[in-house]
Amino acid sequence: MYGNKVEICGINTASLPVLKEKEKTALLRQMREGDPTAREKLIKGNLRLVLSVIQRFSNRGENPDDLFQVGCIGLMKAIDNFDTGLMVKFSTYAVPMITGEIRRYLRDSCPVRVSRSLKDIAYRAMQMREQLTEKLQREPGVGELAEALSMDKQEVVMALESIADPISLYAPVFSDGGDTIYVMDQISDGQDDSSWIEEMSIRDALAGLSERERRIIYLRFFQGKTQMEVSSEIGISQAQVSRLEKGALAKVKGEV
């Protein structure tokens, strides 16, 4: 079952059938011979395989029903393309197909915009990695991927990184049952969250001021000068400095 869920996409996971390897092989051959019912039996008999794969993506915050449906697409592709002459189990072939389909779905729904050309390179690299993994019986290195694709290492790395899922600053990286350590804790500069968020807000607010207003705020509050000193430095009257300062502060307070 997926996350203790009994039903997913209207299917009772507890009642899903499980096919033995010999049964899968027999159904695959029957399907190739034109049996219209064999494909449906293969799909139903391998839905537990889809469930086991989508468990790997349970921490992505995605709807499990959506992942299950996408995984089923990968399963059907595996069924349609599997060669019964291969000396491998069907599940060995199907799992990468299901996983790849889910990863493509997650990448395509990613909020970060990536160019189509870069995505194409990344997809080719992913496919080549699966092929080399099957051929070498191990995960290929970046150099091997680049050589197989006739590309530079940097180009392959950039493409693969461009489709990597963004990580939340509040994603947990360690927990021993007590306080949880988050990504934010690993990149902290010693200030608490509110301090740098406030600093960012102030910078954004100052960016909305005119050049003269920013100059006055900088001299008055960052260098501690009096209004008379500021008026002398920028060549306007103290009354003008006072008026511009009040207006600038009102704008900043409205933005922060």
C-alpha positions in Angstrom: 0.0 0.0 0.0 1.0 3.6 -0.5 1.3 5.6 2.7 -1.3 3.3 4.4 -3.8 4.3 1.7 -6.2 1.5 0.9 -7.6 3.2 -2.2 -5.7 5.1 -4.9 -7.3 6.4 -8.1 -10.4 4.4 -7.2 -8.4 1.1 -7.0 -8.4 -1.0 -3.8 -4.7 -1.6 -3.4 -5.3 -4.5 -1.0 -7.0 -6.5 -3.7 -4.4 -6.0 -6.5 -3.3 -9.3 -8.0 0.4 -10.3 -8.1 1.8 -12.1 -11.1 4.6 -14.6 -11.0 7.4 -14.1 -13.5 6.3 -17.1 -15.6 2.8 -15.7 -15.7 4.1 -12.3 -16.9 6.2 -14.0 -19.6 3.2 -16.0 -20.8 0.9 -13.0 -20.9 3.6 -11.0 -22.8 3.8 -13.7 -25.4 0.0 -13.9 -25.6 -0.2 -10.2 -26.1 2.3 -10.3 -28.9 0.2 -13.1 -30.5 -2.8 -10.8 -30.5 -4.7 -11.8 -27.3 -6.8 -8.6 -26.5 -7.1 -9.5 -22.8 -3.4 -10.2 -22.1 -2.3 -6.5 -21.9 -5.1 -5.6 -19.4 -4.1 -8.6 -17.2 -0.4 -7.5 -17.4 -1.3 -3.9 -16.3 -3.5 -5.1 -13.4 -0.9 -7.7 -12.4 1.9 -5.0 -12.2 0.1 -2.2 -10.4 1.8 -3.1 -7.1 5.1 -2.4 -9.0 3.9 1.1 -9.7 2.9 1.6 -6.1 6.4 0.5 -4.9 8.0 3.0 -7.3 5.9 6.0 -6.4 6.8 5.5 -2.7 10.3 6.8 -3.6 8.6 10.2 -4.4 6.4 10.4 -1.3 8.4 13.4 0.0 7.8 15.6 -3.0 4.5 16.9 -1.9 2.8 15.6 -5.0 -0.7 14.1 -5.2 -0.2 10.3 -5.0 -3.1 9.7 -7.4 -1.3 11.9 -10.0 1.9 10.0 -9.5 0.1 6.7 -9.7 -1.5 7.6 -13.0 1.8 8.8 -14.5 3.5 5.6 -13.2 0.9 3.6 -15.0 1.8 5.3 -18.2 5.4 4.2 -17.7 4.2 0.7 -16.9 2.2 0.5 -20.2 5.2 1.7 -22.2 7.3 -1.0 -20.5 4.7 -3.6 -21.4 4.5 -2.5 -25.0 8.3 -2.3 -25.5 9.6 -5.2 -23.4 11.5 -7.9 -25.4 10.7 -11.3 -24.1 14.0 -12.5 -25.5 16.0 -10.4 -23.0 17.6 -12.3 -20.2 16.1 -10.0 -17.6 13.0 -10.0 -15.4 10.1 -7.8 -16.6 10.3 -5.8 -13.3 14.0 -5.0 -14.0 13.0 -3.4 -17.3 9.8 -1.8 -16.0 11.0 0.0 -12.9 13.4 2.4 -14.8 10.6 3.1 -17.3 8.1 3.9 -14.6 10.7 5.9 -12.6 11.7 7.8 -15.8 8.0 8.7 -16.6 7.5 10.1 -13.1 10.7 12.1 -13.2 9.7 13.6 -16.5 6.4 14.5 -15.1 8.0 16.2 -12.0 10.5 18.0 -14.2 7.8 19.3 -16.6 5.7 20.5 -13.7 8.7 22.2 -12.0 8.1 26.0 -11.3 11.7 26.8 -12.5 11.7 27.7 -16.2 14.3 25.7 -18.2 15.0 26.2 -21.9 13.7 23.4 -24.2 17.2 22.8 -25.7 18.6 22.3 -22.2 15.7 19.9 -21.3 16.3 17.9 -24.5 20.0 17.4 -23.6 19.0 16.4 -20.0 16.5 13.9 -21.3 19.0 12.4 -23.7 21.5 12.2 -20.8 18.9 10.5 -18.6 18.2 7.9 -21.3 21.8 7.3 -22.0 22.5 6.9 -18.3 19.8 4.2 -18.1 21.3 2.4 -21.2 24.8 2.6 -19.8 23.7 1.4 -16.4 22.1 -1.7 -18.0 25.2 -2.3 -20.1 27.8 -1.7 -17.5 25.8 -3.0 -14.5 26.7 0.2 -12.6 26.0 3.9 -12.6 28.1 5.6 -15.3 30.2 8.7 -14.5 29.7 12.1 -16.0 32.8 11.5 -18.2 31.3 8.3 -19.6 27.9 10.0 -20.2 29.6 13.0 -22.0 31.6 10.6 -24.2 28.6 8.6 -25.1 26.7 11.7 -26.0 29.7 13.4 -27.8 29.3 16.4 -25.5 31.5 18.3 -23.0 31.2 17.3 -19.4 30.2 20.9 -18.4 27.3 20.8 -20.9 26.0 17.5 -19.5 26.4 18.6 -15.9 24.6 21.9 -16.6 21.7 20.1 -18.3 21.2 17.6 -15.6 21.4 20.3 -12.9 18.9 22.4 -14.7 16.2 19.8 -14.3 17.0 18.8 -10.7 14.1 19.5 -8.3 14.6 22.7 -6.2 15.1 22.0 -2.5 13.2 24.0 0.1 15.2 25.9 2.7 13.0 24.2 5.2 13.6 20.6 4.0 14.8 18.4 6.8 18.3 16.9 6.4 18.7 15.2 9.8 16.6 14.2 12.8 17.5 12.0 15.7 14.1 12.1 17.4 14.8 15.5 18.9 15.4 18.8 17.1 15.3 18.5 13.3 18.1 20.1 11.2 16.9 21.9 8.1 18.7 23.0 4.9 18.4 26.6 6.3 20.5 25.6 9.3 23.3 24.4 7.0 23.7 27.7 5.1 23.0 30.0 8.0 25.3 33.0 8.5 24.7 33.2 12.2 21.7 35.5 12.0 18.2 34.4 12.7 15.7 34.1 9.8 13.9 37.3 10.7 17.1 39.5 10.5 18.0 38.6 7.0 14.4 38.7 5.8 14.0 42.2 7.4 17.3 43.3 5.7 16.0 42.1 2.3 12.7 44.0 2.9 14.6 47.2 3.7 16.8 46.9 0.6 13.7 46.4 -1.6 12.1 49.4 0.1 15.1 51.7 -0.4 15.3 50.6 -4.1 11.9 52.4 -4.5 13.3 55.8 -3.5 14.8 58.4 -5.7 18.6 58.8 -5.8 18.5 61.9 -3.7 16.2 60.3 -1.1 18.5 57.3 -0.8 21.4 59.6 -0.4 19.7 61.4 2.5 18.7 58.2 4.2 22.2 56.8 3.9 23.9 59.9 5.3 21.3 60.3 8.1 20.9 56.7 9.3 23.9 54.8 8.1 26.5 57.5 8.7 24.7 59.3 11.6 25.0 62.8 10.2 22.7 65.7 11.2 20.3 67.3 8.9 22.5 70.4 8.8 25.5 68.3 7.8 23.5 66.5 5.1 22.2 69.9 3.7 25.8 71.2 3.5 27.0 68.0 1.8 24.4 67.7 -0.9 23.8 71.5 -1.4 20.2 72.0 -0.3 18.6 73.7 2.7 18.0 71.9 6.0 14.2 72.4 5.5 14.4 70.5 2.2 16.4 67.8 3.8 13.8 67.4 6.6 11.0 67.3 4.0 12.7 64.7 1.8 13.7 62.6 4.8 10.1 62.5 6.1 8.8 61.6 2.7 11.4 58.8 2.2 10.8 57.3 5.6 7.0 57.3 4.9 7.7 55.3 1.6 10.1 52.9 3.4 7.6 52.2 6.2 4.9 51.6 3.6 7.1 49.0 1.8 8.7 47.1 4.7 
